């Protein structure tokens, strides 16, 4: 740190401490802290101004009124709801928890309305990767031990004079990881084109899997559909080289009935056979991408050779470490936790701030040259690639990936909407406890689910809101909220750890 920046940093820290102290000593601090807790200690909450009045529908009586002007800052704070950990750790942590529940419910059952019998259905954890666009530096292991990156003769050179091998044993965090051995040999256009059409490849994979499943049973697709269904939950992850690959939980179910939403398949398909079918389907998927320049031939896109599919069973040990360890057994909760953490990431691992689009600005920030060249290639194809690639300009900050990072089939498990509704209902029940006493609970201490018959709402809420801005009003407020959020996440993680220990015990 230079002599000029050190005093500036000290002044900034001192200013934040003063602002935080003023908030702590304010007579309205308790209400402000309650507001911060209500919005989950969000890092960049949405500030709203307005009023809300609740009426009795039958009598027209005013039951309650609310005006944001009565709050300490004159505004109502609401969550930003951003799933990216680099933008809002608090909202991202909540989203990751919801994704874990969604994934674990479909893998292990016994939660969130999914029966325990789901755990007996054939279930695999599949990983589909992109093909090679050029040699890159990577972490290599042999028998569990790190080994040389690309052990080749040092005299071997490409046409541009760069070595074809790398005898370095890279460590985690090495800036060379994911960087091409020769940037001139690397197919940047092919990289971006594959990334742009990756969602189409995934769609075709799900179709191909159903087709090969029906063929393996000696049935038509229509006949197989009456006996077995394919359900899945998928998350996209950026590799170090800047291209996505897909992690997916793929499960076989039977056709749903009025009495059972998640029945077992009506045909005998072993989990080992399902793993084989995933490999077959992935090898058959292809897509001819439109040309990026006049007279250029179509590019036939496929998945890479590194396709993995492994069985997931409740008999596996939970503490198996990483779900991408080929020697470890896969437990449903382990896989759910592994997949869920990638649902909150985008280009965070490359140091790219959200919505950064300018490759020159990325270079000035110290972003790896490989990523900067990918950003430049996205811009280039958006300008010159024709109508099919014109929309690439909107996805520069995602290096050309336009798909949803997390998707699932309709009947894999519950939905994020149901999870959020349950959390809102839990909050309402806690508020009612203060006024009318504790709500009835079942033998497990949980609030019973809402009845299927919907009761007509007897109240009417009339409100008017306007946007005041985004973020806390001062850096001191932001620091207090960030500290409280970190403590809340630490407490929640410790509570989850104790719960798992009790379950194992």
Secondary structure, 3 states (H helix, E strand, C coil): CCHHHHHHHHHHHHHHHHHHHHHHHCCCHHHHHHHHHHCCCCCCCEEEEEEEEEEECCCCCEEEEEEHHHCCCCCEEECCCCCCCCCCHHHHHHHHHHHHHHHHHHHHCCECCECHHHHHCCEEEEEECECCCCCECCCEEECCEEECCECCCCCCECCCCCECCECCCCCCCCCCCCCECCCCCCCHHHHHHHHHHHHHHHHHHHHHHHHHHHHHCCCCHHHHHCCCEEEEEEEEEECCCCCEEEEEEEEEECCCCCCCCCCCCCCCCCHHHHHHHHHHHHHHCCEEECCCCCCCCCEEECECCCCEEEECCCCCCCCCCCCCCCCCCCCHHHHHHHHHHHHHCCCHHHCCCCCCCCHHHHHHCCCCHHHHHHHHHHHHHHHHCCHHHHHHHHHHHHCCCCCCCEEECCCCCCCHHHHHHHHHHHHHHHHHHHHHCCCCECCCCCECCCCCCCCCCCEEEEEEEEEEEECCCCHHHHHHHHHHHHHHHHHHHHHHHHHHHHHHC
